[in-house]
């Protein structure tokens, strides 16, 4: 279906594809992956014929219909439904011919063809696709120009799906979707019977949709059969084998070099030495695969705060006279990890703004801890960054009076080290802007992080680093995301924002997916799955009682963690000292003391690990229903 041979593509003078070749078969669903900046979007545009390669060839069968959904939102006076219907070029042309021709034969032929392609059912199919992507009947009827960029991107995606091309190219299609629309799109693409090439950093989405992974790295293309999980496993095995071979060759080279150095001046060994020189020349070193340095997020340490951070009773939230959410009652503890479910427009961002202290309640009772420090990450903040200022200048404006070294250290925790900290925002990529925004919202060491779609624009490595950073973070987290992988690894509880209120969702992500795909109204069952039949006030009373009972166990677990971290840090310090050759040239008593302490430390660590495991088991048992 798609053949790539010896492809060269330059972008801004940089060679991003170098003699790359691969074959994509008919009806394959291929995930195109690679680091940010590797050239994935450029390659998609080349596949679609929008840019000419500098060398090589991209070929596809004649009369192949193809569609690229890029990251540019469509616009115009037409409404969403009209835009999607117009994507079927043949249907639009036949309708026009039928309406304008004066030739009865041509009119009859057009009518027959319209019947063959089920043109009469097209509006229903287009409306169904739009509804699956979150646009209800009212939104489908308004002009595109009155919709936000995110909703217009959904219209562009719907138009591409409706056109049903032979080749469909999608560039980060879930970036503008909520979880519900992502679930629908995943199910739709799994049934797609033509050829799909998909750029995505959403590993769950790739695992579910792709049957092959095309990896772009160092200017080359490698096609792996299977989904993303299999790709990761196979590539890891290849890298391990490559590293082992590189080590073997390095050892062999060192051995040969030692022989040459020893015997090259010895007449009786001259012949053997020369043969070793020739062998060295043939022994090509294996060049390790080169990538960007890994991104390692580090959130600032937070201070302990007594629960709850925030508690609400019968709160109403909205804007002016318009109530968006009512009868909202909940509390959030210092280490809660909550994911908000619900379609866009149901009020998730409104709730996020309230939690961040950016929106006052319209009614009800709110109790906030005097030590509450919220940090709110939202997509609109990326657009509000000053394009002429650098990351250092943005953070220095918040950390007034802080030493430059401290500011740069904080930026380093979000992969802005060295010169990158002094690059103007206008020159940063979308992923770099997202990382900067995370650094800005967490600068004050917040004990409540509210993250609204934090993974948009982040590549897979950065997403995994974010998961690890949240895991190490000691504060509470409220998450809004379409990334099921992130939700599954981060969230301990799910709240559903729907029908004008907020309630616990009594199932897991699989149960929620089933509700979305089942076509039923996605709403909470109104009960806590662990305590069925309880009223709201009684459930909150029991939840508060449970938090009180768990508090000593959490404190004990944290003390065990702190003790274990301190012992491990001491061991690392001792091992570094004992590895220093200079130590052995001095006082031998010092060496003995350090060695004895290291032995004692190993026993203390074993005891601390046992205490930590016991505390973790006790807390887990207490939390079990």
C-alpha positions, 0 to 999 in steps of 0.5 A, a space after each residue: 500500500 505504501 512503499 518508502 525507498 531510500 528516503 532523504 528529508 531535510 528540515 531547516 538544513 537538518 537531515 531528519 531522514 537518511 536513506 530510510 526505507 520501509 513497507 506498509 501493507 494494505 489494511 495495516 494500522 501502524 503507529 509511528 513513534 519517535 522522540 519529539 523533534 525526530 520528524 514524525 509530523 514531517 514524515 506524515 506530510 511527506 506520505 500525504 504528498 504535502 512536501 517533496 522529499 530531498 531524495 528517494 521515493 514514496 509510492 502508493 497504488 494509483 487512485 489511492 484516496 488518502 487523508 491527513 488530519 494534521 494539528 491545524 484546526 479548520 474554519 469557515 462559516 459552514 457548520 460541523 455537519 456540513 463540513 463533515 458531509 463535504 469530506 465525501 467528495 464523490 457524494 458532494 459532486 454527484 449531488 451537485 450534478 444531479 441538481 444542475 444537469 439538464 441531461 436526464 441520463 446523467 441525472 439518472 446515473 448520478 441517482 443510481 450512484 448515490 443509491 449505491 453509496 447510500 448517500 441518503 444515510 450519509 447525514 446520519 452517519 456523519 452525525 453519529 461520528 460527530 456525536 462519538 467525538 463529543 459534538 451533540 446535535 446543537 454543536 453540529 449546527 453552529 458555524 465552525 467559526 463559533 467553536 474553539 480550536 479544540 472542537 474544530 479539530 474534532 470536526 476535522 477528525 470526524 471529516 477524515 473518518 467520514 471520508 473513509 479513505 484508503 490511507 488515513 494519516 492521523 497526527 496526535 488525534 487524542 490531543 484535543 479529545 477528552 477521555 470519553 471521545 478517546 475511548 470512542 475513537 479507539 473503538 472506531 479505529 480498531 474496526 478500521 479496515 483500510 490502512 492507518 498511519 498514526 502518530 501518538 504518544 499515548 501508549 494505551 491508545 497505541 497498544 489498543 489500535 496499532 498492529 505494527 509500530 514504525 520507529 523513527 530514530 536517527 534518520 532511519 525507519 524500523 517496522 516492528 510487528 505487533 502493538 506498542 508493548 511488543 515493540 518496547 520488549 523487542 527493541 529492549 532486547 535488541 538494545 541489550 544485544 547491541 550493548 553486549 556485542 559492543 562490550 565484547 568488541 571493546 574487550 577484544 579490541 583492548 586485548 589486541 591493542 595490548 598485544 600490539 603494544 607489548 610485542 610490536 618491538 619484538 622481532 620474533 613477534 613482529 608478524 603476529 603483531 602485524 596480524 593483530 594490527 590488521 585485525 584491529 582495523 577490521 574490528 569495527 566498533 558498534 556505535 550506540 544508539 543516540 537519543 536526547 538526554 532523558 527527561 526527569 521531572 522532580 516536584 519540590 518536597 512538600 511539608 506535612 499537613 493535617 487532613 483534610 486539605 479541603 472539604 466541601 458541603 453542598 457547594 454550588 459552582 458556576 459563573 454569575 447566575 449560571 450554575 455549572 455544578 451543584 450539591 457538591 460535597 467531598 473532602 481531599 486528604 493530603 495524599 489522595 490521588 483522584 482522577 476526574 471523569 466526564 465529558 468536556 463541558 460537564 464542569 471538570 475544569 470548573 471544579 479544577 479552578 475552584 480547587 485551585 482557589 481561582 473560582 469562588 463558590 456560589 453556595 455551600 460551605 467550604 473549609 480549606 486548610 490554612 496550609 493549603 498550597 494549590 498548584 494548577 496546570 491548565 492548557 491555556 497557561 501555555 498560550 499565556 507564556 511570554 514568548 520573548 522571555 526565557 524559562 529562567 526569566 519566567 521562574 525568576 519572576 515568581 521566585 523573587 529574591 532567590 539566588 540564580 543557582 537555586 532558580 536554575 536547579 529548579 528548572 533542571 528538575 524539569 529538564 531545562 539545564 544549561 543553555 535551554 534555560 535561556 532560550 526564548 519561549 517562542 523557540 520552545 517546542 510544545 513539549 518544552 512549554 508544557 514542562 516549563 508550565 509544570 515548573 512554574 505551577 509547582 515552584 511554591 512546593 504545592 501540596 495539592 497539584 491540579 493537573 488538567 491534561 498535563 501530557 498534551 505535547 509530552 512524548 512518551 519518555 516525558 510522560 513516563 517521567 511525569 508518572 514517576 514524579 507524581 509517584 514520588 510526590 508527597 502531596 495530593 493530586 487531582 487529575 484530568 486526562 484522556 491518557 488511560 495509562 496515566 490515570 491507571 498508574 496515578 489515580 487511587 479513586 475516580 470521581 465522575 463529573 456529570 449531570 451537574 454534580 460530582 460523585 464517586 464512580 463505583 467502578 474502575 476504568 474498564 467499567 467506565 469504558 464499558 459505559 461509554 461504549 455501551 451508549 448509555 448515559 455515563 453517570 455514577 451509580 450514586 453509591 460507593 462500591 465499597 459501602 453500598 446503600 449509604 447516603 451521601 452524608 453517612 458516606 462522608 462521615 465514614 470516609 472521615 472516620 476512615 481517614 482518622 483511623 489511617 492517619 497513624 498508619 500513614 505516619 508510620 509508613 512515612 517514617 519508615 520510608 524516611 528512615 530507609 531513604 536516609 540509610 540508603 543515602 548513607 550507604 551510597 556515600 560510604 561506597 563512594 568513599 571506599 571506592 576512592 583510591 586516595 583513601 587507601 594511601 592514608 590512615 588504614 584505621 579510617 578504611 577499617 572504620 568505614 568498612 565496619 560501618 558499611 557492614 553494620 549499615 547493611 543489617 540496619 537497611 535489612 531491618 528498615 526494609 522489613 519495617 517499611 514492608 510491614 507498614 505498607 502491608 498494614 496500611 493496605 490491609 486497613 484500606 481493603 474493603 
